[in-house]
């Protein structure tokens, strides 16, 4: 599995020593009813509840399940808003096995176990995720923000129920559905590429306020495509906002580039 670590990390971001397997439980809850056309004020209220940050830093115990097994790792995730997403992956005994740097125009991955690296344009991520995914959408996905990119469409509707809202729409060949709690924070996102067998669901739970930021300490991703299925669960035990972050990324001369 480690030889596929680079592409796997891209899937997890969109989304390791082995331990005893435990099944990831995905929440289930009835959907709201009475869908009506969305008004600008309703959409704006969801956007205003997004996390307005400059930098983010978090550490999460993470379980990754594929068809052929499961792995447990620790992810250290750092972000500079609209500029960079940086990830360091450590396995048993705190050994770093991979590092990732994503910017709006590029993706770089170090596989430290194999002495290999990948350096690609951002659209390389579309090999593993919905082709409509952009850098801002990926950033919003990881922070449980309702994506303004997705909401900028005439094909959007809003439903309300006693304890939640439902936002459904179509944007750039992506159909999406947000389920949003009464604090205007999402607890579920579903994405489906129209006409293709590509889907992704994100579940956000255990919301906790850190320095005034209402952030979910558990993020579960469920992805499926023509030739893969993946589930990952991230349990954050450290979260910081607007502190200085460092994003070190250097490719050693001895590393071999993987096409």
C-alpha positions as CSV (number, residue, x, y, z in Angstrom):
1,X,0.0,0.0,0.0
2,X,2.8,2.4,0.8
3,X,4.0,2.4,-2.9
4,X,0.6,4.0,-3.7
5,X,0.9,6.6,-0.9
6,X,1.1,9.7,-3.1
7,X,-2.1,9.2,-5.1
8,X,-3.8,7.9,-1.9
9,X,-3.1,11.2,-0.1
10,X,-4.7,13.1,-2.9
11,X,-7.8,11.0,-2.6
12,X,-7.9,11.5,1.2
13,X,-7.5,15.3,0.8
14,X,-10.4,15.8,-1.5
15,X,-9.9,13.8,1.9
16,X,1.4,4.0,8.6
17,X,1.5,1.2,10.8
18,X,-1.3,-1.2,10.7
19,X,-3.6,-1.7,13.7
20,X,-6.6,-3.9,14.3
21,X,-9.3,-3.0,11.8
22,X,-12.4,-1.2,12.9
23,X,-15.2,-0.2,10.7
24,X,-15.8,3.5,10.1
25,X,-19.4,4.3,11.0
26,X,-21.0,6.9,8.7
27,X,-23.9,8.9,10.3
28,X,-27.4,8.4,8.9
29,X,-30.2,10.8,9.3
30,X,-33.5,11.5,7.5
31,X,-33.5,14.3,4.9
32,X,-35.5,17.5,5.3
33,X,-38.5,18.2,3.1
34,X,-40.3,21.2,1.4
35,X,-37.6,22.2,-1.1
36,X,-38.1,25.8,-2.3
37,X,-36.1,28.1,-4.6
38,X,-33.2,29.6,-2.8
39,X,-33.0,33.4,-2.1
40,X,-29.8,35.3,-2.0
41,X,-30.2,36.1,1.7
42,X,-30.4,32.4,2.6
43,X,-27.3,31.5,0.6
44,X,-25.5,34.5,2.2
45,X,-26.2,33.3,5.7
46,X,-24.4,30.1,5.0
47,X,-21.4,31.9,3.6
48,X,-21.2,34.3,6.5
49,X,-20.9,31.3,8.9
50,X,-17.8,30.0,7.0
51,X,-14.5,30.1,8.8
52,X,-12.8,33.4,7.9
53,X,-9.2,32.5,8.6
54,X,-5.7,33.4,7.5
55,X,-3.8,30.2,8.5
56,X,-4.8,26.8,9.9
57,X,-2.9,24.1,11.6
58,X,-4.2,20.8,12.8
59,X,-3.2,17.3,13.8
60,X,-5.4,14.3,13.2
61,X,-5.3,10.6,13.9
62,X,-6.5,9.1,10.6
63,X,-7.8,5.7,9.5
64,X,-7.8,5.0,5.8
65,X,-9.8,2.0,4.4
66,X,-9.3,0.6,0.9
67,X,-10.6,-2.5,-0.7
68,X,-7.3,-4.3,0.2
69,X,-6.9,-3.2,3.8
70,X,-6.7,-0.4,6.3
71,X,-3.9,1.9,7.6
72,X,-3.6,4.2,10.6
73,X,-1.5,7.3,10.3
74,X,-1.2,10.8,11.8
75,X,-1.8,13.8,9.5
76,X,-0.3,17.2,10.2
77,X,-2.3,19.6,8.1
78,X,-1.4,23.3,7.6
79,X,-2.9,25.9,5.3
80,X,-2.3,29.5,4.2
81,X,-5.6,30.7,2.9
82,X,-5.9,30.6,-0.9
83,X,-2.2,29.9,-1.2
84,X,-1.1,26.5,0.1
85,X,-2.2,23.2,1.7
86,X,0.6,21.3,3.3
87,X,0.4,17.8,4.8
88,X,2.9,15.7,6.6
89,X,2.1,12.0,7.2
90,X,3.7,10.0,10.0
91,X,3.4,6.3,10.8
92,X,4.6,4.2,13.8
93,X,7.2,5.7,16.1
94,X,6.6,9.1,14.6
95,X,8.4,8.3,11.3
96,X,7.5,10.7,8.5
97,X,6.6,8.7,5.4
98,X,5.2,11.3,3.1
99,X,4.8,15.1,2.6
100,X,2.4,16.9,0.3
101,X,2.2,20.5,-0.9
102,X,-0.8,21.7,-2.9
103,X,-1.1,25.2,-4.4
104,X,-3.7,26.6,-6.8
105,X,-1.6,25.6,-9.8
106,X,0.5,22.6,-8.6
107,X,0.7,19.4,-6.6
108,X,3.9,18.0,-5.1
109,X,4.3,14.8,-3.2
110,X,7.3,13.2,-1.5
111,X,7.2,9.5,-0.8
112,X,9.9,9.2,1.7
113,X,9.8,5.4,2.0
114,X,10.3,4.9,-1.7
115,X,12.6,7.9,-2.3
116,X,10.3,9.2,-5.0
117,X,8.4,12.4,-5.7
118,X,5.5,13.6,-7.9
119,X,5.3,17.1,-9.3
120,X,2.2,17.9,-11.3
121,X,-0.2,20.7,-12.2
122,X,-3.2,21.0,-10.0
123,X,-5.5,19.2,-12.4
124,X,-3.6,16.0,-11.6
125,X,-6.1,15.7,-8.7
126,X,-8.9,15.1,-11.2
127,X,-7.4,11.7,-11.8
128,X,-8.7,10.7,-8.4
129,X,-11.6,13.1,-7.7
130,X,-14.4,14.9,-9.5
131,X,-13.1,16.9,-12.4
132,X,-14.9,20.1,-11.1
133,X,-12.8,20.2,-7.9
134,X,-10.8,23.4,-7.6
135,X,-8.3,24.6,-5.0
136,X,-10.8,26.8,-3.2
137,X,-13.3,23.9,-3.1
138,X,-10.6,21.6,-1.7
139,X,-9.8,24.2,1.0
140,X,-13.4,24.5,1.9
141,X,-13.8,20.7,2.0
142,X,-11.1,20.3,4.6
143,X,-12.4,23.2,6.8
144,X,-16.1,22.3,6.6
145,X,-16.9,25.5,4.8
146,X,-19.9,25.7,2.5
147,X,-18.2,26.4,-0.8
148,X,-19.0,29.8,-2.4
149,X,-17.8,28.4,-5.7
150,X,-20.6,25.8,-5.7
151,X,-23.2,28.2,-4.6
152,X,-22.5,30.6,-7.5
153,X,-25.1,29.0,-9.8
154,X,-28.7,29.7,-10.8
155,X,-29.4,25.9,-10.4
156,X,-29.6,25.9,-6.6
157,X,-32.4,25.2,-4.2
158,X,-32.8,25.4,-0.4
159,X,-35.0,23.3,1.9
160,X,-35.6,23.8,5.6
161,X,-36.7,21.3,8.3
162,X,-37.0,21.6,12.1
163,X,-33.3,21.1,12.8
164,X,-31.4,21.5,9.5
165,X,-31.2,23.0,6.0
166,X,-30.7,21.2,2.7
167,X,-28.9,23.0,-0.2
168,X,-28.9,21.2,-3.6
169,X,-27.5,22.4,-6.9
170,X,-25.5,21.8,-10.0
171,X,-22.3,23.6,-10.9
172,X,-19.8,22.8,-13.7
173,X,-21.0,19.2,-14.2
174,X,-21.1,18.6,-10.5
175,X,-24.3,17.9,-8.6
176,X,-24.0,18.6,-4.9
177,X,-26.0,18.5,-1.7
178,X,-25.2,20.2,1.6
179,X,-27.0,19.3,4.8
180,X,-26.5,22.2,7.3
181,X,-27.2,22.5,11.0
182,X,-29.0,25.4,12.7
183,X,-25.6,27.0,13.4
184,X,-25.2,27.2,9.6
185,X,-22.4,24.7,9.6
186,X,-22.5,21.7,7.3
187,X,-22.6,18.1,8.7
188,X,-22.8,16.4,5.3
189,X,-21.7,17.2,1.7
190,X,-22.4,14.9,-1.3
191,X,-20.7,15.5,-4.7
192,X,-21.5,13.5,-7.8
193,X,-20.1,14.1,-11.3
194,X,-22.9,14.2,-13.8
195,X,-22.7,11.3,-16.2
196,X,-19.8,9.6,-14.5
197,X,-19.2,7.0,-11.8
198,X,-17.5,9.4,-9.4
199,X,-18.9,10.4,-6.1
200,X,-17.7,11.8,-2.7
201,X,-19.4,12.3,0.6
202,X,-18.0,14.2,3.6
203,X,-19.4,14.0,7.1
204,X,-18.6,16.6,9.8
205,X,-19.2,16.0,13.5
206,X,-18.0,16.8,17.0
207,X,-18.0,20.6,16.3
208,X,-16.0,22.5,18.9
209,X,-15.2,26.2,19.1
210,X,-11.4,26.9,19.1
211,X,-10.5,30.6,19.4
212,X,-14.0,31.4,18.2
213,X,-13.9,29.1,15.2
214,X,-16.6,26.4,15.1
215,X,-14.6,23.5,13.6
216,X,-15.5,19.8,13.4
217,X,-13.0,17.6,15.2
218,X,-14.1,14.6,13.2
219,X,-14.2,14.5,9.3
220,X,-15.2,11.4,7.5
221,X,-14.7,11.1,3.7
222,X,-16.3,8.4,1.6
223,X,-15.1,8.2,-2.1
224,X,-15.9,5.9,-5.0
225,X,-14.9,5.7,-8.6
226,X,-14.7,3.2,-11.5
227,X,-11.8,1.3,-9.9
228,X,-11.6,2.3,-6.3
229,X,-13.4,2.9,-3.1
230,X,-12.0,4.7,-0.1
231,X,-13.1,5.7,3.4
232,X,-11.1,7.9,5.7
233,X,-11.7,9.3,9.1
234,X,-9.8,12.1,10.6
235,X,-10.0,12.8,14.4
236,X,-8.3,16.1,15.2
237,X,-6.6,16.4,18.6
238,X,-5.0,19.7,17.9
239,X,-6.4,22.7,16.0
240,X,-5.0,26.3,15.7
241,X,-6.1,29.3,13.7
242,X,-4.2,32.4,12.6
243,X,-0.9,31.3,14.1
244,X,2.4,31.5,12.1
245,X,2.8,28.3,10.0
246,X,5.8,26.9,8.2
247,X,5.4,24.8,5.1
248,X,8.8,23.2,4.4
249,X,9.1,21.3,1.2
250,X,12.4,20.3,-0.5
251,X,12.9,17.5,-3.0
252,X,16.2,15.7,-2.3
253,X,18.5,15.4,-5.3
254,X,18.6,11.6,-4.9
255,X,14.7,11.2,-5.2
256,X,13.4,9.8,-8.4
257,X,10.5,11.5,-10.2
258,X,7.4,9.4,-10.8
259,X,5.3,10.2,-13.9
